[in-house]
């Protein structure tokens, strides 16, 4: 079931050698995930809907994962738009958008 290896990263504001602010990706966690990608609309869990331009990664529960962080799978980076908890500390469903515009910049 958990057959995809993903990395969860967060942007952190850093200062470079000229004291300018830069955003760098900081590693938060490496997880094994189950990837759900819908061709149209798909009901996933507790009535939540996955649209055609979204991907849901299901991972074992872990604290500290929030919307705004990013997921890196292979060479693709996706921004997390929402995190939903299933059960009490059992699983997390991390919803991301699959857009080429997210990978620019």
Buried (B, 14 or more C-beta within 10 A) or exposed (E): EBEBEBBBBBBEEEEEEEEEEEEEBEEBBEBEBBBBEBEEEBEBBEEBEBEEEBBBBBBEEBEEBEEEBBBBBEEEBBBBEEBBEBEEEEBBBBBBBEEEEBEEE
